[in-house]
Amino acid sequence: MRAVICKTFPAYTFEMVDLMPMTRVIEIYASAEWLAEEEKKLIDKASRRRQ
């Protein structure tokens, strides 16, 4: 989870994530996963238009 959070949101460091309560980490992780899925949808949509 930490790696996904830090990769998606560069302002977070492993040290910052380690100090957060687990409920907050889970919320941020869910946001990172949602954002990755939305970006994938946009990329897929753009590549279909190019064809």
C-alpha positions, -999 to +999 in steps of 0.1 A: +000+000+000+028+024+009+044+021-025+011+028-044+004+058-022+039+073-026+040+066-064+006+081-070+010+110-046+047+121-046+041+145-017+037+115+006+069+097+018+072+063+033+080+079+066+048+100+065+026+071+056+041+050+084+031+077+109-005+079+098-033+059+114-042+028+094-077+041+086-061+072+069-037+050+050-066+029+037-085+060+026-055+074+007-048+040-008-084+037-020-080+072-036-048+061-053-064+030-067-095+050-079-072+076-096-052+049-113-084+033-127-097+067-139-064+074-157-065+040-173-100+046-186-089+080-201-059+064-218-080+036-232-105+060-245-078+082-261-062+053-278-095+041-292-100+075-308-067+074-325-074+042-343 
